């Protein structure tokens, strides 16, 4: 859980999203995997797109940051990041499952 505004809390990963996310390595032979969740940093350009999850802490997905790359990232690390004024990483509530190729096209 994380704080949003005064006293409000938001979960980065809900149980419903956990159930949607395929296990790690299950899409490794998929030419164009489905991405299920998007997290973003409100004070810079970093964005994390998760398309596999180990049901505990580790995602595999696409990360937009200083460099764009495929790799693993940790839910617990995202939950513990604090920025200016105590800002935290957020989940895009309006993100719908999208093919990775569509997301990567935005980088061009």
QUIMOLIN-V150557 format. One record per helix or strand of 3 or more residues. SS is the DSSP state (~ for helix, > for strand). FROM is the first residue (numbers start at 1). TO is the last residue. Records with the same first field share a line. If there is no record, write none. Layout:
BEGIN
SS = FROM-TO + FROM-TO
END
This chain:
BEGIN
> = 2-4 + 8-10 + 37-40 + 47-53 + 58-64 + 68-74
~ = 15-20 + 75-80 + 84-86 + 100-105
END
